[in-house]
Each structure stands twice: as C-alpha cells, then as structure tokens.
Amino acid sequence: MIKIGKIELQTFPLLLAPMEDVSDPPFRAVCKKNGADLMYTEFISSEGLIRDAIKSRQKLDIFEEERPVGIQIFGGDEDAMAMSARIVDTVQPDLLDINFGCPVKKVVCKGAGAAVLKDIDLMIRLTKAVIKSTTVPVTVKTRLGWDFDSINIIEVAERLQDVGVQALAIHGRTRSQLYKGEADWSWIEKVKNNPRIHIPIFGNGDIDSPEKALEYKNKYGVDGIMIGRAAIGYPWFFREVKHYFATGEKLAPPTLEERMDVIRQHLNASVKWKGPRVGIFEMRRHYANYLKGIQNIKPLRSQLVLMNTMEEVEEALLTFEQGLAGAEMD
C-alpha cells in the first residue's frame, strides 16, 4: 500500500501524468476506467487563477468518479502560489501538486516550471507557501536539474521532503533535454535509495510498453510510475501494464469495438463538460490517436475532423462499423 497523506493507493500504482491540453476530465475518465490509479489535472497557472482567467478556472473541475485526483499548479511568485493554493483548496482535490518540471519556454520565461530548478531556495519558499495555504497533501513533479552540469535532484528531494512534500514524481531528463534523448532513471533510483528519503518516489519518462514498465519497476525500485505520452489516444495502456505485471503476458490490443466505444465515451463527456461547439472541436485532436493502426481508416479520420455535431460523428462511426462488418461477411 502506498500512502500520500490520507490517500491509499495499491502497491505500485500507475499515475496519469498532468499533460497540457490532454489531461482534462473527459480524457481522465477513460483512463480511470482502464486502470489509472491516480490522476492529475492539466497544470494551472497561479497567476491565471488569481486573475480569474476562465481557462484556468475551468481546469479546476474534478468529479467524484475520478478520485483520487490531484490539481497541479505552477508559478514563480510566493504570494501568487499561496493564493492559488487557497483557491484550489476550495474545490477539495485529494492532493495539490506543484509543477517544478515543465520545460516549455513560455513557462520557463516566467520563472516557473523547470526554471525553479536553478534556484532551490526559491523552490523551497514556493513550496512552503503552498503547504501553509492548503489542507490537502502537497506533492511535486520535477526534473533532474536544469542541465547535465547542474543535476541537483538529490538535494531537491531531501529539501522538499524536509518542508513537508508528501510524494515526488521525477521525470528522468533535465530541462535542457526537453523531451529529447533518453530519460536517465539512474538518478531516480539514487533518490529512491537515499536513506534520508521516506516519501513515495514515482518515476516518469519513456515508459512506452508493458515490458519496459516491468523492467523499470524491477530495476529502479520506485514506488510507482507516471505515464504520459503512451496514454495519449491509448488509455488501454494502463490495463495492459497491469495485466503484464500480473501474468507476464501481453494483453490483446483493444478491438475496433472498444476503440469506437472509447471515442463515444470521450466525445459524450467532452460535450457534457465543455458544451457541443467546444467539446466537438477539441475532440478532433484525439481521433487520429484512437484510430491509429486500423486498416482503411484515413477516410473516416478525414471526415471526423470536419464534423460539427454529435449526430454526424455517430453516423460516420456507425457507417464505418457496418461497412467493416459487411466486408467480413463477404
């Protein structure tokens, strides 16, 4: 059993990473259904929350059926982080996560995300401000360091734990790597094996197959793994990893029926949450991933990204399914 505050997770949980423009409630719902144990919202700007920015506020939406779920915030100003933590507290997530790892320029230029890795004292002040301003457990997601010459994750982990952080997710790259090169989990292992560290340590980076998940579980001894890009358009990844852990055998890939069902579930949830216009429009970026690898799928994919109503989408899906069934009978 893995504990984060009062949250109890199964031994070696699978976490859905917080991903911008991906980890929204409709996507989290299909991942939860397929085995994700703990999920996070998209990261939320502390400044945006304070300004009452509509997009930032909407990201606070969480639902009972997806618990346990954490809300992730980022920022570089102590007062703003404290105030945003108090706002987050009002929607009662299961935990509050701080992003000290995002490498993208628009975040780093504001002195937030991975930029904070260059100033550990600031990181600790920001973390203390958040912990003092919320009633839920605080966790952190970060990277190894700013670049290869300044890898400081061991010191970061110790100091974060010392001020009250209750779990740490580590992406095995530096900020300078962005998402290139190979994630170095040896540093994550060093944090986990540090005798001073007693909080759960979750590894993140390059887990793209059930075999690799098991290999890294056994090799690096982390408490769980955080899965990001492998789950985009493929929420079945969680159940495949769990099946492989339990049996040592690969689970059959999702059937066409399962893919179509998830598209419908995701679309319905997207429309319910965001309304028909935005819900349908934002769903367009998911179709290619959900339908990847299916024969003769290109015409359907091309149709779906042009459709503006749920009725049109349903008719297109149904026509494709019927056509495939008819071809199998011939």
VOKOL-56674 format. One line per 10 residues: for each residue x, y, z of N, C-alpha, C. Coordinates in steps of 0.2 Angstrom, whole numbers, plus 5000, padded with zeros to 4 digits. Layout:
N
X/Y/Z/X/Y/Z/X/Y/Z  ... $
This chain:
330
5004/4994/5000/5000/5000/5000/5004/5006/5000  5003/5011/4996/5006/5017/4995/5002/5023/4998  5005/5027/5003/5001/5032/5006/5003/5039/5004  4999/5043/5003/5000/5050/5002/4995/5054/5006  4997/5056/5012/4993/5059/5017/4988/5054/5018  4981/5055/5017/4976/5050/5019/4974/5046/5013  4977/5047/5007/4976/5044/5001/4980/5037/5001  4976/5032/5000/4979/5025/5000/4978/5022/4993  4984/5021/4990/4985/5018/4983/4987/5011/4984  4985/5007/4978/4988/5000/4978/4995/5000/4978 $
4998/4994/4979/5005/4994/4979/5007/4995/4971  5012/4999/4970/5015/5001/4964/5009/5003/4959  5007/5009/4961/5001/5012/4957/5004/5015/4950  4999/5016/4946/5000/5019/4939/4997/5026/4939  5001/5031/4938/4999/5038/4938/4998/5041/4931  4993/5044/4930/4992/5048/4923/4995/5055/4924  5000/5056/4920/5004/5062/4920/4999/5068/4919  5001/5074/4922/4997/5080/4920/5000/5083/4913  4996/5083/4908/4998/5085/4902/4994/5091/4899  4997/5096/4897/4993/5102/4894/4989/5100/4888 $
4983/5102/4888/4978/5101/4883/4977/5093/4882  4978/5089/4887/4977/5082/4886/4973/5080/4892  4976/5081/4898/4973/5078/4904/4967/5082/4907  4962/5082/4903/4956/5086/4905/4951/5080/4908  4945/5082/4911/4941/5077/4914/4938/5072/4909  4937/5073/4903/4935/5068/4898/4940/5063/4897  4946/5065/4896/4952/5060/4895/4953/5056/4901  4953/5060/4907/4955/5057/4913/4949/5051/4915  4943/5052/4913/4938/5047/4914/4939/5041/4910  4942/5041/4904/4943/5035/4900/4949/5031/4903 $
4954/5035/4905/4960/5032/4908/4958/5029/4915  4954/5032/4919/4952/5029/4925/4948/5023/4924  4944/5022/4919/4940/5016/4918/4945/5011/4915  4951/5013/4913/4955/5007/4910/4961/5006/4915  4961/5009/4921/4966/5006/4926/4970/5012/4929  4970/5018/4927/4974/5023/4931/4972/5024/4938  4977/5024/4942/4976/5024/4950/4976/5031/4953  4979/5035/4950/4980/5042/4952/4981/5047/4946  4977/5052/4946/4977/5057/4940/4978/5064/4942  4980/5068/4938/4981/5075/4939/4978/5079/4934 $
4976/5085/4935/4973/5090/4930/4979/5092/4926  4977/5095/4921/4982/5099/4917/4985/5104/4922  4991/5107/4920/4994/5111/4925/4991/5118/4924  4990/5122/4930/4986/5128/4930/4991/5133/4933  4991/5139/4929/4994/5145/4931/4992/5148/4937  4996/5149/4942/4994/5153/4948/4992/5160/4947  4995/5163/4942/4993/5170/4940/4986/5170/4937  4985/5165/4933/4979/5164/4929/4973/5163/4934  4974/5159/4939/4969/5158/4944/4967/5164/4948  4972/5168/4949/4971/5174/4953/4968/5179/4949 $
4969/5179/4942/4966/5184/4938/4959/5182/4936  4957/5176/4939/4950/5173/4937/4950/5171/4930  4955/5169/4927/4955/5168/4919/4951/5162/4919  4946/5162/4914/4941/5157/4913/4944/5150/4911  4949/5150/4907/4953/5143/4906/4956/5140/4912  4959/5144/4916/4962/5142/4922/4957/5139/4927  4952/5143/4928/4946/5141/4932/4943/5134/4930  4942/5134/4924/4939/5128/4921/4943/5121/4923  4950/5122/4923/4954/5117/4924/4954/5114/4931  4950/5118/4936/4949/5116/4942/4944/5110/4943 $
4940/5109/4938/4934/5105/4938/4937/5097/4939  4934/5094/4944/4936/5087/4946/4929/5084/4948  4929/5078/4947/4922/5074/4948/4924/5068/4952  4918/5066/4956/4919/5061/4961/4922/5055/4959  4919/5053/4953/4921/5046/4950/4928/5045/4948  4932/5051/4947/4939/5051/4946/4944/5051/4951  4941/5051/4957/4946/5052/4963/4949/5045/4964  4955/5045/4967/4959/5051/4969/4962/5055/4963  4962/5061/4964/4964/5066/4959/4968/5072/4962  4973/5074/4959/4977/5080/4961/4976/5086/4956 $
4976/5092/4959/4976/5098/4955/4983/5100/4955  4986/5102/4949/4993/5104/4948/4993/5111/4946  4998/5115/4950/4998/5122/4949/5006/5124/4947  5007/5129/4944/5014/5132/4943/5014/5139/4944  5020/5141/4946/5021/5149/4946/5028/5150/4950  5030/5156/4950/5037/5158/4952/5036/5163/4958  5030/5165/4960/5029/5170/4965/5026/5167/4971  5029/5168/4977/5026/5165/4983/5019/5167/4985  5018/5174/4984/5011/5176/4986/5006/5173/4981  5007/5173/4975/5003/5170/4970/5002/5163/4971 $
5007/5159/4972/5006/5152/4973/5002/5151/4980  5003/5155/4985/4999/5154/4991/4992/5155/4990  4991/5161/4986/4984/5162/4985/4980/5157/4980  4984/5155/4975/4981/5150/4971/4980/5143/4975  4984/5142/4979/4983/5136/4983/4977/5136/4988  4975/5142/4990/4969/5143/4994/4963/5142/4989  4964/5145/4983/4958/5144/4978/4957/5136/4977  4963/5133/4975/4962/5126/4974/4959/5122/4980  4961/5124/4986/4958/5121/4992/4950/5121/4992  4947/5126/4989/4940/5126/4989/4936/5121/4985 $
4940/5118/4980/4937/5113/4976/4938/5106/4979  4942/5105/4984/4944/5099/4988/4946/5093/4984  4952/5094/4981/4955/5089/4977/4958/5084/4983  4960/5078/4980/4964/5074/4985/4971/5076/4987  4974/5079/4982/4980/5082/4984/4982/5088/4979  4987/5092/4981/4989/5098/4977/4996/5096/4974  4997/5097/4968/5004/5095/4965/5007/5102/4963  5013/5103/4964/5017/5108/4961/5021/5106/4955  5021/5110/4950/5025/5108/4944/5031/5112/4944  5037/5109/4945/5044/5112/4945/5048/5108/4940 $
5044/5106/4934/5047/5102/4929/5046/5104/4922  5040/5108/4921/5039/5110/4914/5044/5113/4910  5046/5111/4905/5052/5114/4901/5051/5119/4896  5044/5120/4894/5042/5124/4889/5044/5131/4890  5046/5135/4885/5049/5141/4885/5044/5146/4888  5037/5146/4887/5033/5151/4889/5032/5150/4897  5033/5144/4900/5033/5144/4907/5039/5146/4910  5045/5143/4907/5051/5144/4910/5053/5152/4910  5051/5155/4905/5052/5163/4904/5049/5167/4910  5044/5164/4913/5040/5167/4918/5043/5165/4925 $
5049/5161/4925/5052/5159/4931/5049/5154/4934  5045/5150/4931/5041/5145/4934/5043/5138/4931  5039/5132/4933/5041/5126/4930/5048/5124/4931  5052/5122/4926/5059/5119/4927/5063/5125/4929  5061/5131/4927/5066/5137/4929/5068/5137/4936  5063/5135/4940/5064/5135/4948/5070/5130/4950  5072/5125/4945/5077/5121/4947/5084/5125/4948  5084/5131/4945/5090/5135/4945/5091/5138/4952  5086/5138/4956/5086/5142/4962/5082/5138/4968  5085/5133/4971/5082/5128/4975/5079/5132/4981 $
5083/5137/4984/5080/5141/4989/5073/5144/4987  5072/5147/4981/5066/5149/4979/5061/5143/4979  5063/5137/4976/5058/5132/4976/5056/5130/4983  5060/5130/4988/5058/5129/4995/5053/5134/4997  5054/5140/4996/5050/5146/4998/5043/5145/4995  5043/5143/4988/5037/5142/4985/5033/5136/4988  5036/5131/4989/5033/5125/4992/5030/5126/4999  5034/5130/5003/5032/5131/5010/5025/5136/5009  5025/5140/5005/5019/5145/5004/5013/5141/5002  5014/5136/4998/5008/5132/4996/5006/5127/5001 $
5011/5124/5005/5009/5119/5010/5005/5123/5016  5007/5129/5017/5004/5133/5023/4997/5135/5021  4996/5135/5014/4989/5138/5012/4984/5133/5010  4985/5126/5011/4981/5121/5009/4980/5116/5014  4974/5113/5014/4973/5107/5019/4974/5100/5016  4976/5100/5010/4977/5093/5007/4985/5092/5006  4986/5086/5005/4994/5084/5004/4996/5088/4998  5003/5090/4999/5006/5093/4993/5011/5088/4991  5012/5088/4984/5017/5084/4981/5020/5088/4975  5025/5085/4972/5029/5089/4967/5031/5085/4962 $
5031/5088/4956/5033/5084/4950/5039/5089/4947  5045/5086/4946/5051/5089/4944/5055/5085/4939  5061/5088/4938/5066/5085/4933/5072/5084/4937  5077/5081/4934/5084/5080/4937/5088/5086/4938  5087/5092/4935/5090/5098/4935/5089/5102/4929  5093/5108/4929/5092/5112/4923/5096/5109/4917  5102/5107/4918/5106/5104/4913/5110/5099/4916  5114/5095/4911/5119/5090/4914/5124/5092/4919  5126/5099/4919/5131/5101/4923/5128/5104/4930  5121/5103/4931/5118/5106/4937/5112/5101/4939 $
5114/5094/4939/5109/5090/4941/5109/5090/4949  5103/5092/4952/5103/5093/4959/5097/5089/4962  5094/5084/4959/5088/5081/4961/5089/5078/4968  5095/5076/4970/5095/5073/4977/5094/5078/4982  5098/5084/4981/5096/5089/4986/5089/5092/4986  5086/5092/4980/5079/5094/4979/5075/5090/4983  5076/5083/4982/5071/5078/4985/5072/5079/4993  5078/5079/4995/5079/5080/5003/5075/5086/5005  5077/5092/5002/5074/5098/5005/5066/5098/5004  5064/5096/4999/5056/5096/4998/5053/5091/5003 $
5056/5086/5004/5053/5081/5010/5054/5085/5016  5059/5088/5018/5060/5091/5024/5055/5097/5026  5052/5100/5020/5047/5105/5021/5040/5103/5021  5039/5096/5020/5033/5093/5020/5030/5091/5014  5033/5090/5009/5031/5087/5002/5030/5080/5004  5024/5077/5002/5022/5070/5004/5023/5065/4998  5025/5067/4992/5027/5062/4987/5030/5066/4981  5035/5063/4978/5039/5066/4972/5038/5062/4966  5037/5065/4961/5037/5062/4954/5043/5065/4950  5047/5061/4948/5053/5063/4944/5054/5061/4937 $
5054/5066/4933/5055/5065/4926/5063/5064/4925  5065/5059/4921/5072/5057/4921/5076/5061/4916  5074/5067/4915/5078/5072/4910/5079/5078/4913  5084/5082/4911/5085/5089/4913/5081/5093/4909  5080/5100/4911/5076/5104/4907/5079/5105/4900  5086/5106/4899/5089/5107/4893/5088/5101/4888  5086/5095/4890/5084/5090/4886/5077/5091/4883  5073/5095/4886/5066/5095/4884/5063/5088/4884  5061/5085/4878/5059/5078/4878/5063/5074/4874  5069/5076/4872/5074/5073/4868/5078/5068/4872 $
5082/5064/4868/5086/5059/4871/5083/5054/4876  5087/5050/4880/5084/5045/4884/5083/5048/4891  5078/5046/4894/5077/5048/4901/5082/5043/4906  5085/5047/4910/5090/5043/4914/5087/5042/4921  5085/5036/4922/5081/5033/4928/5086/5032/4934  5093/5032/4932/5098/5030/4937/5098/5035/4943  5096/5042/4941/5096/5047/4946/5089/5046/4950  5084/5044/4947/5078/5042/4951/5079/5037/4956  5083/5032/4954/5085/5026/4958/5089/5029/4964  5093/5034/4963/5098/5036/4968/5093/5040/4973 $
5088/5043/4971/5084/5047/4976/5080/5042/4980  5077/5037/4976/5073/5031/4980/5078/5028/4985  5084/5026/4983/5088/5023/4988/5092/5027/4993  5091/5034/4993/5094/5038/4998/5091/5036/5005  5095/5035/5010/5092/5033/5016/5088/5038/5020  5089/5045/5017/5085/5050/5020/5078/5051/5018  5077/5048/5012/5070/5048/5009/5066/5043/5011  5060/5045/5013/5055/5040/5015/5048/5041/5012  5047/5047/5008/5041/5048/5004/5041/5044/4998  5035/5043/4995/5035/5039/4989/5038/5043/4983 $
5042/5039/4979/5045/5042/4973/5043/5038/4967  5040/5042/4963/5037/5040/4956/5042/5042/4951  5043/5037/4946/5047/5038/4940/5043/5040/4934  5046/5044/4930/5042/5046/4924/5047/5047/4918  5045/5045/4912/5049/5046/4906/5051/5040/4903  5048/5040/4896/5050/5034/4892/5046/5028/4893  5041/5027/4897/5038/5021/4898/5033/5020/4893  5034/5016/4888/5030/5016/4882/5028/5009/4880  5029/5004/4885/5027/4997/4884/5026/4994/4890  5022/4989/4891/5021/4985/4897/5028/4982/4899 $
5032/4979/4894/5038/4976/4896/5043/4981/4899  5043/4987/4896/5048/4992/4899/5045/4994/4906  5039/4995/4907/5036/4996/4914/5038/4991/4919  5038/4985/4917/5040/4980/4922/5048/4980/4923  5051/4981/4918/5059/4981/4918/5061/4987/4923  5058/4993/4922/5060/4999/4926/5057/4998/4933  5052/4995/4934/5049/4993/4941/5054/4989/4945  5057/4984/4941/5061/4979/4945/5068/4982/4945  5070/4986/4940/5077/4988/4940/5078/4994/4945  5073/4999/4945/5075/5005/4949/5071/5006/4955 $
5067/5001/4957/5064/5001/4964/5059/5006/4966  5057/5010/4961/5052/5016/4963/5046/5013/4965  5042/5018/4968/5035/5016/4971/5030/5015/4966  5031/5018/4961/5025/5018/4955/5028/5022/4949  5024/5022/4944/5027/5025/4938/5021/5030/4935  5023/5035/4933/5019/5040/4930/5019/5040/4922  5013/5039/4919/5013/5038/4912/5010/5044/4908  5014/5046/4903/5011/5052/4900/5010/5050/4893  5015/5051/4888/5013/5051/4881/5010/5044/4879  5012/5039/4882/5010/5032/4880/5002/5032/4881 $
4999/5036/4885/4992/5035/4886/4988/5040/4881  4991/5044/4878/4988/5049/4873/4984/5045/4868  4978/5045/4867/4974/5041/4862/4974/5034/4864  4977/5032/4869/4978/5024/4871/4977/5023/4878  4971/5024/4881/4970/5024/4888/4971/5016/4891  4970/5012/4886/4971/5005/4887/4978/5003/4890  4983/5007/4889/4989/5006/4891/4990/5004/4899  4986/5007/4903/4986/5006/4910/4984/4998/4911  4978/4996/4908/4976/4989/4909/4981/4984/4906  4985/4986/4901/4990/4982/4898/4996/4981/4902 $
4998/4986/4905/5003/4986/4910/5001/4982/4916  4995/4983/4919/4993/4979/4925/4993/4971/4923  4990/4970/4917/4990/4963/4915/4997/4960/4914  5001/4963/4912/5008/4961/4911/5011/4960/4918  5010/4964/4922/5013/4963/4929/5010/4957/4932  5004/4956/4931/5001/4950/4934/5002/4943/4931  5003/4943/4925/5003/4937/4921/5010/4936/4917  5014/4941/4916/5019/4941/4912/5018/4940/4904  5011/4941/4903/5009/4940/4896/5006/4947/4893  5007/4948/4887/5004/4954/4884/4997/4953/4883 $
4993/4958/4884/4986/4958/4883/4984/4960/4876  4979/4957/4873/4977/4958/4866/4976/4966/4866  4977/4969/4860/4976/4976/4859/4968/4977/4859  4966/4983/4860/4959/4984/4860/4956/4983/4853  4950/4980/4854/4946/4978/4847/4944/4985/4844  4941/4984/4838/4938/4990/4835/4932/4993/4839  4928/4988/4841/4923/4990/4846/4925/4994/4852  4930/4992/4855/4932/4995/4861/4935/5002/4859  4938/5003/4853/4941/5009/4851/4935/5014/4850  4930/5011/4846/4924/5016/4845/4920/5018/4851 $
4920/5013/4856/4916/5014/4862/4920/5020/4866  4927/5020/4866/4930/5025/4870/4930/5032/4866  4929/5032/4860/4928/5038/4856/4921/5041/4858  4916/5037/4858/4910/5039/4860/4910/5041/4867  4913/5038/4872/4913/5040/4879/4917/5047/4880  4922/5047/4876/4926/5053/4877/4922/5059/4874  4919/5058/4868/4915/5063/4865/4910/5066/4869  4906/5061/4872/4900/5062/4876/4902/5066/4882  4908/5064/4885/4910/5068/4891/4913/5075/4889  4916/5075/4884/4918/5082/4881/4913/5087/4880 $
4908/5084/4877/4902/5089/4875/4898/5091/4882  4898/5086/4886/4894/5087/4893/4898/5092/4897  4905/5092/4896/4909/5096/4900/4910/5103/4897  4911/5104/4891/4913/5110/4888/4907/5113/4883  4902/5109/4882/4897/5111/4878/4898/5108/4871  4893/5108/4866/4893/5105/4860/4898/5108/4855  4899/5114/4855/4903/5118/4850/4911/5116/4852  4913/5118/4858/4920/5117/4860/4921/5110/4861  4916/5106/4864/4918/5099/4865/4919/5095/4859  4915/5096/4854/4916/5093/4847/4923/5095/4844 $
4924/5102/4844/4930/5104/4841/4936/5102/4844  4937/5101/4851/4943/5099/4855/4943/5092/4854  4938/5088/4853/4939/5081/4852/4942/5079/4845  4943/5084/4841/4946/5082/4834/4953/5080/4835  4957/5083/4840/4964/5081/4840/4965/5074/4843  4960/5071/4845/4960/5064/4848/4959/5058/4843  4955/5060/4838/4953/5054/4833/4959/5050/4830  4964/5054/4828/4969/5050/4825/4973/5045/4829  4973/5047/4836/4977/5043/4840/4972/5037/4842  4966/5038/4843/4961/5032/4845/4961/5027/4839 $
4961/5030/4833/4960/5025/4827/4967/5023/4824  4972/5025/4827/4979/5023/4824/4980/5015/4823  4982/5013/4817/4983/5006/4816/4977/5002/4813  4972/5006/4812/4966/5002/4809/4966/5003/4802  4965/4997/4798/4965/4997/4791/4960/5002/4788  4962/5005/4782/4957/5009/4779/4954/5015/4783  4957/5017/4788/4954/5022/4792/4954/5029/4790  4959/5031/4785/4960/5038/4783/4954/5041/4781  4949/5039/4777/4943/5042/4775/4939/5044/4781  4938/5040/4786/4934/5041/4792/4938/5047/4796 $
4944/5046/4797/4948/5051/4801/4947/5058/4797  4947/5058/4791/4946/5065/4787/4940/5068/4788  4935/5063/4789/4928/5065/4790/4927/5068/4797  4929/5065/4802/4928/5066/4809/4930/5073/4810  4936/5075/4808/4939/5082/4810/4935/5088/4806  4930/5086/4802/4927/5091/4799/4919/5092/4802  4918/5087/4806/4911/5087/4808/4909/5091/4814  4903/5094/4814/4901/5099/4819/4896/5097/4824  4893/5091/4823/4888/5089/4828/4889/5081/4830  4886/5080/4836/4887/5073/4838/4884/5068/4833 $
4878/5070/4831/4874/5066/4826/4878/5064/4820  4882/5069/4817/4886/5067/4811/4892/5062/4813  4895/5063/4819/4900/5059/4821/4898/5052/4822  4892/5051/4826/4889/5045/4827/4887/5041/4820  4885/5045/4816/4883/5042/4809/4889/5039/4805  4895/5043/4806/4901/5041/4802/4904/5035/4806  4904/5035/4812/4906/5029/4816/4902/5023/4814  4896/5024/4814/4891/5018/4813/4892/5015/4806  4893/5020/4801/4893/5018/4794/4900/5014/4793  4905/5017/4796/4912/5013/4796/4911/5006/4799 $
4908/5006/4805/4907/4999/4808/4903/4994/4804  4898/4997/4801/4894/4992/4797/4897/4990/4791  4901/4995/4788/4905/4993/4782/4910/4988/4783  4913/4988/4789/4918/4983/4791/4915/4977/4792  4909/4977/4795/4906/4970/4797/4903/4967/4790  4901/4971/4785/4899/4969/4779/4905/4966/4775  4911/4969/4776/4916/4966/4772/4919/4959/4775  4918/4959/4782/4920/4952/4785/4915/4947/4783  4909/4948/4781/4904/4943/4779/4905/4941/4772  4908/4945/4768/4909/4944/4761/4914/4938/4760 $
